[in-house]
């Protein structure tokens, strides 16, 4: 079964001569598959290269106009997978764009930090970034009906939506695959970035964040628990964001005295990765963290939808020191939307302090009965 990626259309529209599309995303989310589908849809001559291949490195080694003109003779679309492995890739792409104006270029990388550092300044004004995530429910809905979506929801909360995971036939396979993803791919990418050497500290930080999904934490608190400096914790978490493992939700405030401003919440881009980090794939009926799993799932789905559709908003949470809170605040063009996420059927009213401070904001409760409409709105 092949599931079409929602990002394919956006990429297709933006493929133009003189531009480099940079495709980011964690390993195994389907970047190579997406690039090959893009090549299939492109009606003119294409060239697909892999930055991990020694022949590719040899082809691109000579950074000269003559070399690249020979290489791209008649080629209208150049695709380079794992481009961050190619030395001086930014300068090489700039030379191609400037001197071979008939060719459009797409380059992918697992780390925004790594690839942007290596393309960086040479491609200012010449590149557009895109991000690919695990399957969204919107994408999965093209292959399943509403009943199947409802039946599959518990598995999505436990095992997430990495493409290979979705297509596997047993939970045992899914759990083993996710453990390997965490140990062999995600940690490999993290530790390869910026010279990080302490794998045990990074693993401890990931576990701590995984156990506190949906809870407010400060860099100081995390540092105290891990025996690390606040600055080191902040740096590690920044890198975890840049390799698409976690997402930071900052507090929303217009400087009202009672609003919390110093702590953040952290969510994983994929529930399966989160559960692999704590090695807990127990079914929902045996868990005490279904509320956190539901919240993480909904926020991840909302982020995927925004990336896939190009409809961006600023995301926050809101809380006061006397424990009035809202799970998610979306702010777009000055318009504020507040969302409370409930796994059960409770329908709480907006917190009094929030309603009083932000009377123009909308407020809704998202639960299992209406979440499909919300995540794709």
C-alpha positions in Angstrom: 0.0 0.0 0.0 1.3 3.4 -1.0 0.1 6.5 0.9 0.6 9.8 -1.0 2.3 12.5 1.0 0.4 15.8 1.5 3.7 17.8 1.0 4.1 16.5 -2.5 1.7 19.1 -4.0 3.4 22.0 -2.2 6.8 20.8 -3.4 5.6 20.3 -7.0 4.3 23.8 -7.1 7.5 25.3 -5.9 9.9 23.4 -8.1 11.3 26.2 -10.3 14.6 26.9 -12.1 17.0 29.0 -10.0 15.6 27.8 -6.7 16.8 25.2 -4.2 14.1 23.4 -2.1 15.5 22.1 1.2 13.6 19.1 2.5 14.2 18.4 6.2 12.9 15.7 8.5 13.9 12.9 10.8 15.3 9.7 9.4 12.8 7.1 8.2 9.9 9.6 7.7 9.9 9.1 4.0 12.1 11.9 2.5 13.6 9.6 -0.1 10.2 8.2 -1.1 8.8 11.7 -1.4 11.7 12.9 -3.6 11.3 9.9 -5.9 7.6 10.6 -6.2 8.4 14.2 -7.1 10.8 13.0 -9.8 8.0 10.7 -11.2 5.6 13.6 -11.4 8.1 15.8 -13.1 7.7 15.6 -16.9 11.2 16.6 -17.8 14.6 15.0 -17.4 15.7 14.4 -13.8 18.9 13.3 -12.0 18.7 11.6 -8.5 21.9 11.6 -6.4 22.6 10.3 -2.9 24.9 12.2 -0.6 25.9 8.9 1.1 27.1 7.4 -2.1 30.9 7.6 -3.0 30.1 8.0 -6.7 28.0 11.0 -5.9 30.8 12.6 -3.9 33.2 12.0 -6.7 30.8 13.5 -9.3 30.4 16.7 -7.3 33.9 17.0 -6.0 35.2 19.3 -8.7 33.5 22.6 -7.8 33.6 24.1 -11.3 31.1 25.5 -13.7 32.4 23.2 -16.5 31.9 20.1 -14.3 28.4 21.0 -13.3 27.3 22.0 -16.8 28.5 18.6 -18.0 26.7 16.8 -15.1 23.4 18.7 -15.6 23.4 18.8 -19.4 19.7 18.5 -20.3 18.7 17.9 -16.7 15.7 20.1 -15.5 15.4 18.7 -12.0 18.3 17.7 -9.7 17.5 15.8 -6.5 20.2 15.2 -3.9 19.2 13.0 -0.9 21.2 13.2 2.3 22.9 16.3 1.0 24.5 17.3 4.3 27.1 14.5 3.7 28.6 16.4 0.7 31.5 18.7 1.5 30.9 22.4 0.7 27.3 21.6 -0.4 26.2 25.2 0.1 28.8 26.6 -2.2 28.2 23.8 -4.8 24.5 24.4 -4.9 25.0 28.2 -5.2 27.3 27.6 -8.2 24.7 25.4 -9.8 21.8 27.8 -9.3 23.8 30.8 -10.5 25.5 29.2 -13.5 23.0 26.6 -14.7 19.7 28.6 -14.6 17.6 25.9 -16.4 17.9 23.4 -13.5 15.6 23.3 -10.4 17.2 21.6 -7.3 15.8 19.7 -4.3 18.1 18.7 -1.5 17.2 16.7 1.6 18.8 16.3 5.0 17.9 14.7 8.3 19.0 17.6 10.4 17.9 21.2 9.8 20.9 22.2 12.0 23.4 20.2 9.9 22.1 21.0 6.4 21.3 24.6 7.1 24.8 25.1 8.5 26.3 23.6 5.4 24.0 25.4 2.9 23.5 28.5 5.0 24.7 31.9 3.8 25.5 30.9 0.1 21.8 30.1 -0.4 20.3 33.1 1.2 17.5 34.2 -1.2 17.9 31.1 -3.3 16.3 28.4 -1.1 13.0 27.5 0.4 12.8 25.1 3.4 10.2 22.4 3.8 9.7 19.8 6.6 8.4 16.2 6.3 7.0 14.5 9.3 5.6 11.0 10.0 2.2 10.3 8.4 -0.6 12.7 9.4 -4.1 11.5 10.0 -5.1 13.5 7.0 -2.8 11.4 4.8 -3.9 8.2 6.5 -7.6 9.1 5.9 -7.0 8.6 2.2 -6.6 4.9 2.8 -9.1 4.2 5.6 -12.7 5.0 6.3 -14.1 6.7 9.5 -14.6 3.4 11.3 -11.1 2.3 10.6 -9.7 5.6 11.8 -11.6 5.2 15.1 -10.4 1.6 15.5 -6.8 2.6 14.7 -6.6 5.6 17.1 -5.4 3.6 20.1 -2.5 2.2 18.0 -1.6 5.7 16.8 -1.4 6.9 20.4 1.0 4.0 21.3 3.0 3.4 18.1 2.8 6.7 16.3 2.8 7.1 12.5 6.2 6.5 11.1 5.5 5.1 7.6 7.1 1.7 8.2 5.3 1.4 11.5 1.9 2.1 10.0 2.4 -0.5 7.3 3.6 -3.3 9.7 1.2 -6.0 10.6 2.0 -6.7 14.3 2.5 -4.6 17.4 5.6 -6.7 18.3 7.2 -5.6 14.9 6.2 -2.0 15.6 7.7 -1.9 19.1 11.0 -3.4 17.9 11.2 -1.1 14.9 10.7 2.0 17.1 13.3 0.9 19.6 15.8 0.6 16.7 14.7 4.0 15.4 15.6 5.6 18.7 18.9 3.8 19.3 20.2 3.5 15.7 18.9 6.6 13.9 17.6 9.4 16.2 20.5 9.2 18.7 23.0 8.8 15.9 21.8 12.0 14.3 21.7 13.9 17.6 25.1 12.8 18.7 26.6 13.6 15.3 25.5 17.2 15.5 27.7 19.8 17.0 30.2 17.4 18.5 28.0 16.0 21.3 29.7 13.1 23.1 27.7 12.3 26.1 25.1 9.9 24.8 24.0 8.8 28.3 23.2 12.4 29.3 21.2 12.9 26.1 19.3 9.7 26.8 18.6 10.8 30.3 17.3 14.1 29.1 15.0 12.4 26.5 13.6 10.1 29.1 12.9 13.0 31.5 11.2 15.0 28.8 9.2 11.9 27.8 7.9 11.4 31.3 6.9 15.0 31.5 5.0 15.5 28.2 2.4 18.2 28.7 4.0 19.4 32.0 5.8 22.7 32.5 9.5 22.4 33.0 12.3 24.9 33.2 15.9 24.5 32.1 17.0 25.0 35.7 14.8 22.2 36.9 16.0 19.8 34.2 19.6 20.7 34.9 19.2 20.1 38.6 17.7 16.6 38.0 20.3 15.6 35.4 23.4 17.2 37.1 23.9 19.5 34.0 24.2 23.2 33.6 21.1 25.2 32.5 23.0 26.2 29.3 23.8 22.6 28.4 20.2 21.5 28.9 19.0 24.4 26.7 21.6 23.5 24.0 20.7 19.8 24.0 17.0 20.6 23.7 17.6 23.0 20.9 19.4 20.3 19.0 16.6 17.8 19.7 14.2 20.3 18.1 16.5 20.7 15.1 16.6 16.9 14.4 12.8 16.8 14.7 12.5 14.7 17.9 10.8 17.2 20.2 8.8 20.4 19.8 8.8 23.3 22.3 5.6 25.0 23.4 6.3 28.4 25.1 4.0 30.1 27.5 1.6 32.7 26.1 1.6 36.0 27.9 0.8 39.7 27.4 2.7 40.5 30.6 -0.2 40.0 32.9 1.1 39.7 36.5 -0.3 36.2 37.1 0.7 34.6 33.8 3.6 32.0 33.8 6.4 33.1 31.5 9.5 31.2 32.5 8.7 27.6 31.8 8.0 25.6 28.6 6.2 22.4 27.6 7.8 19.8 25.4 6.1 17.4 23.0 7.4 14.7 20.6 6.7 14.8 16.9 5.7 11.1 17.2 4.0 9.2 20.0 5.8 6.0 19.0 9.2 7.6 19.5 8.2 8.9 22.9 7.0 5.5 24.0 10.1 3.8 22.7 12.3 6.2 24.7 10.5 5.1 28.0 10.1 1.5 26.6 6.4 1.4 27.3 4.1 0.0 24.6 1.4 -1.1 27.0 -2.2 -0.7 25.7 -4.2 2.3 26.7 -6.3 0.3 29.2 -3.2 -0.4 31.3 -1.7 3.1 31.2 -2.0 6.1 33.4 -0.7 8.5 30.8 -3.5 8.4 28.2 -4.2 12.1 28.8 -0.5 13.0 28.0 -0.5 10.7 25.0 -3.7 12.3 23.7 -2.3 15.8 24.1 1.0 14.9 22.4 -0.9 13.3 19.5 -3.2 16.2 18.9 -0.4 18.8 19.0 1.8 16.7 16.7 -1.1 16.3 14.3 -1.8 20.1 14.4 1.9 20.8 13.6 1.8 18.3 10.7 -1.3 19.9 9.2 0.3 23.3 9.4 3.5 22.2 7.7 1.6 20.2 5.0 -0.9 22.9 4.2 1.4 26.0 4.6 -1.1 27.4 7.2 1.2 28.6 10.0 0.3 29.9 13.4 2.2 30.6 16.6 1.5 27.9 19.2 1.7 28.4 22.9 0.2 27.2 26.2 -1.3 29.4 28.8 -1.2 29.1 32.6 -1.4 31.3 35.7 0.3 30.9 39.0 -3.0 29.9 40.6 -3.2 26.9 38.2 -5.8 28.2 35.6 -4.6 26.9 32.3 -5.3 26.3 28.6 -3.5 23.4 26.8 -3.0 25.2 23.5 -3.1 28.8 22.2 -3.0 29.5 18.5 -2.2 33.0 17.4 -2.4 34.1 13.8 -2.6 37.6 12.5 -3.5 38.8 16.0 -6.4 36.4 16.4 -6.3 34.0 19.4 -7.8 30.6 19.5 -7.7 28.6 22.7 -8.0 24.8 22.8 -8.5 22.4 25.8 -7.7 18.7 25.0 -9.7 16.0 26.8 -9.4 12.3 26.3 -12.7 11.8 28.2 -16.1 13.6 27.7 -15.6 16.5 30.0 -16.6 19.9 28.6 -14.9 22.5 30.8 -15.6 26.2 30.4 -12.8 28.6 29.6 -10.8 29.6 32.7 -12.2 32.8 34.2 -8.9 34.7 34.1 -8.4 33.8 30.5 -11.9 34.8 29.4 -11.5 38.1 31.3 -8.1 38.9 29.9 -8.7 37.8 26.3 -12.4 38.4 25.7 -12.0 38.3 21.9 -10.4 34.8 21.9 -12.4 31.7 20.8 -12.4 28.6 23.1 -13.2 25.0 22.3 -12.7 21.6 23.9 -11.2 18.9 21.5 -12.0 15.3 22.3 -12.5 12.0 20.5 -15.8 13.1 19.0 -14.5 16.2 17.2 -10.7 16.0 16.9 -10.7 15.0 13.2 -12.3 18.3 12.2 -10.0 20.3 14.5 -6.7 18.9 13.5 -7.4 19.6 9.8 -9.1 23.0 10.2 
